[in-house]
Amino acid sequence: MLVLGFLREWPLAAFVPAALFFAIALRTHRATVWGAAFIWTAYAVYEFLMSLGVLCPDSCSRVDLLVIDPFLIVLTVVALLSSLRGRREIDLS
């Protein structure tokens, strides 16, 4: 979880994977990749608000990360594998 720990120190860096997934989604048109892009964006906003103390004004126990971190890792792997399948062709015949 070293990479995700880095994102807690620099929460705006979470926009980097979001931007990459948006770029991949525009190219592949895969729903899973679009979902990963939006979820990474939501996570970046969430971590930024946590770092500002908006969502957690006092010292917080970050138990939420026990669910969020594995979810983001699995989602990232699934979205990357989905993007390797390429663009979905639609048969209109």
Residue, then its C-alpha position, 0 to 999 in steps of 0.5 A: m500500500l506504499v503507492l496509496g500511502f503516497l496519495r494520502e500525502w499528496p492527494l491531488a496526485a490521485f488525479v493522475p490515474a484519473a486522467l490516464f483512465f479518462a484518456i484510455a476510456l476516450r480511446t477504448h470506450r469501455a464502461t469499466v475504464w470510464g467507471a475507473a476514471f470517475i471513481w479515481t476522480a471521486y477518490a482524489v476529491y475525497e482525499f483532498l477534502m480529508s487532507l483539508g480537514v473538511l470531512c474529518p476535522d479532528s484526528c481520524s482513524r482511517v478505517d475507511l481505507l481498509v475498504i477503499d485501498p483494496f477496491l482501488i487496486v482491484l478496480t485499477v487492475v480490472a480496468l487496465l485488463s479491460s482496456l487491453r481488450g480494445r474498442r468494442e465493435i458494435d454490429l449493426s447488421 
